[in-house]
Amino acid sequence: MASEELQLSQAGLGKRSLILTDDMSHTMINKLITEEYPKMDGVQGWLLHKSSGGQGRRKLLAIPPDVNGYTGRLIRNVSSAGKTLLYVVPLQQDLDLTPLPSDAAEFQTMPKASCQVCKESMPLHILALHVNNCVKSQSTEEEDEVNLCYIDMKECPICVCCFPVNEIAQHASLCGESEADVLQWLSSQVDTSKNFRICITRNDLVQRGFIQWQRQKKASPVNKLHVTFIGEAGIDTGALSKEFLTEMMHGIETRLFEGSGKKGKSPVYSISDLESSFYRTAGEVFSVSLAQGGPPPCFLRSWCYHFLATGNFDILQLTKDDVDDTEYRSLIEKFLCSNLTEDIVSCGYTGLVKLDKRDSIIRSIVVYATVRLTPMLQQIRNGMKIYNLLEVIGRHESLCSNLFVPSDENDDTPDADYIMSILEPELSERGSPRHAKENAIINFFQDFLENLETSGLCPIMQWLTGQRHKPCLPSERASFKIHVRFEHQCKDTMLDTTYVTTCKCLHKHNHLSCGTHELIHRVHRIYDNSCHNGERFQPCVVDTQIACHHSYAVLHCISTICVTL
């Protein structure tokens, strides 16, 4: 039938005209057939058939070969000198009827035509098969394109991504319910295609940090932060970056901001830092720290955060308590007990200086002392444009306030209970002498932490883990653990030295390596001395060159504390 002939033709098994001579042997004819029909290659045995006569589907009769197989003379006789159509039928397997591609060698000499849809040229019998699929595919694409044109999109105010209008309500119910959602979205905006590399020493870290941050040319703060402390062999897989951000955030708070108490701080009026664009760098550090697991800048006064979020001052909400500059705070305090007319006029007050005008005079001082900080705050805003953070907090000022303004509800400061809760000690067999000794060490360490709670455990937390704060993201908090392993032969095998590091060495474990009893006495002594002298807590020299056994560090003295970040 015509359909079967078309199928055979598309598979490269259609009708062919071959020229044979009487002296051709069976081997020569087999080779000729294989050249014309490549799919016959490897067929083990075949017979020739011919049609028995009319009426559509004709019954095929096998042509028996002679003693020499099929020869040229035999084929000429049975085909009536080429007038009768002969069929090649494999004896042991079915031929592959899959259509050949349009550029197959079997079709090179056949007439061709171009498809009007895709403009591809192909043999006519292949075009017949191609047209249906090509038209259907084109029709489907046009329908999809038409449908896409009519989808109305709307932007999510939290993640600033577009969603179909019929899905935006469901998305909004899940997006932006808490500050954790904002932090999670910020972390997804980090460009990991490059590393924002900072190579720095620990001496004068904040000043050098500002300079090196601004000098980077090959990447930007939008990229993944990668920190190297010069002279140390640590590899940053996250912990060193968090340690750097912790130090930078603490340095920004103490250098670029002033104030005391639990209500936050205001920027320092420093023209030199403003000209050096350090305030802009501080804004970039804020954004990077929030997006990459560092501490939040939770030390701003509420009026400063309001300006960062909106770009405007709410002057009516300002009070004398919002003034952190010591000069102007002193001016307000001395106003009622001395003659300060000249100083008051220099603050912009133009009325008559009298005691009954006290509120107006104080208001003038407050407004002047705060509004003059506008250039510093504006430069911080410019730095916070990274990751679209400025736009997010502008739309959700109250939602993000706990990340910038301290409050009684903030639970970011670690205490003894939190540090003990993230300890995961590897204890010996229950009931053994070692098990009893290990429990005594843990109890002693807990008592030590509780004794220091009144002075604050942030320095201890940073020494142990590289960061002073609890992880902000719930996903990070779940995996933030301190693994403790005990070494009971340390006095014979280890040096009498305390080590601490937050890098990931060899087997990718951050670790503190030390003897617990020795650690507690040393830290307590150094902590007391530093507090007495008014210095920052720096209990130990950092040494990252510690070898590893399996997934832990070489153990020093009684125990090793390994920090997984």
Secondary structure, 3 states (H helix, E strand, C coil): CHHHHHHHHHCCCCCCCCCCCCCCCHHHHHHHHHHHCHHHCCCCCEEEEEECCCCCCCCEEEECCECCECCHHHHHHHCCCCCCCEEEEECCCCCCCCCCCCCCHHHCCCCEEECCCCCCEEEHHHHHHHHHHHHHHHHHHHHHHHHHHCCCEEECCCCCCEEEHHHHHHHHHHCCCCHHHHHHHHHHCCEEEEEEEEEECCCCHHHHHHHHHHHCCCCCCCEEEEEEECCCCCCCCCHHHHHHHHHHHHHHHHHCEECCCCCCEEECCCHHHHHCCHHHHHHHHHHHHHHCCCCCCCCECHHHHHHHHHCCCCHHHCCHHHCCCHHHHHHHHHHHHCCCHHHHHHCCCCCCCCHHHHHHHHHHHHHHHHHCCHHHHHHHHHHCCHHHHHHHHHHCHHHHHHHCCCCCCCCCCCCHHHHHHCEEEECCCCCCHHHHHHHHHHHHHHHHHHHCHHHCCHHHHHHHHCCCCCCCCHHHHHHCEEEEEECCCHHHHCCCCCEEEEEEECCCEEEEEECHHHHHHHHHHHHHHHHHCCCCCCCCCECCCCCEECCEECCCCCEEEEEEC
